[in-house]
Amino acid sequence: MPPILSSRPISPKHPARQIVCLTATGFDVLAELGLEPVGGSASEVAERPEFYAEGAQTWPKVGSWLWPSFKTLRSLQPEPDLILAWQFPHRFYQSRLAQIAPVGSPGLMVVKYY
């Protein structure tokens, strides 16, 4: 079994700019930071007025939070440099997601820049 997402430190060489979000919590975190994802799971949360409202229609949908579309994730342009995911169910896909971009949990993630 792959390690749980939160136990893996993420040390990007630069701040993530192209972020894909697979979780409702991730949308919340990004909205609070004033950031918009370049791709995200189909989510009614993202479409709420306090998050992105109609702006949520502007980025590609990369499947549902439970079943991400790896084909769509790989086809995103620009390529993502961070994927926000949860321990469940995304730990089962972690190795496949990590082939696309580093994976972090929005609830427990600590990012160290060097």
C-alpha positions, -999 to 999 in steps of 0.1 A, spaced: 0 0 0 14 35 -8 22 58 21 -6 81 33 -5 114 16 1 135 46 33 116 56 51 126 24 68 160 26 65 181 -5 95 203 -12 89 221 -45 117 242 -60 92 270 -66 57 279 -54 30 259 -71 11 279 -97 -7 252 -117 -28 235 -90 -53 208 -96 -79 202 -69 -96 168 -63 -113 177 -30 -139 201 -16 -114 211 12 -88 219 -15 -113 243 -32 -118 260 2 -81 264 8 -74 278 -27 -103 302 -24 -91 315 9 -56 320 -6 -71 338 -36 -60 311 -60 -79 294 -87 -71 258 -98 -62 249 -134 -83 218 -131 -106 203 -106 -130 175 -98 -167 181 -106 -178 197 -74 -210 216 -64 -189 231 -36 -166 249 -61 -197 264 -78 -211 280 -45 -210 318 -44 -185 318 -15 -160 299 -36 -158 303 -73 -195 305 -84 -197 306 -122 -159 308 -124 -159 270 -116 -171 264 -151 -139 279 -166 -114 251 -156 -114 216 -170 -131 189 -149 -108 160 -141 -134 135 -131 -151 132 -97 -134 133 -63 -137 95 -61 -127 87 -96 -102 111 -111 -96 110 -149 -59 103 -153 -62 109 -191 -76 143 -185 -50 151 -158 -22 142 -181 -37 163 -209 -39 196 -189 -21 225 -204 -2 240 -187 8 209 -168 -1 209 -131 27 213 -106 6 202 -76 -24 180 -71 -45 185 -39 -59 151 -29 -73 134 2 -60 103 20 -92 85 10 -97 76 -18 -66 91 -34 -40 71 -15 -51 42 -38 -41 64 -68 -11 81 -53 15 65 -75 -5 73 -106 -12 109 -95 25 114 -86 35 105 -121 17 137 -132 26 161 -103 34 161 -66 4 152 -45 -5 168 -12 -34 168 12 -50 202 17 -60 195 53 -26 183 65 -1 196 39 30 215 49 50 228 19 87 237 23 103 259 -3 140 258 -8 
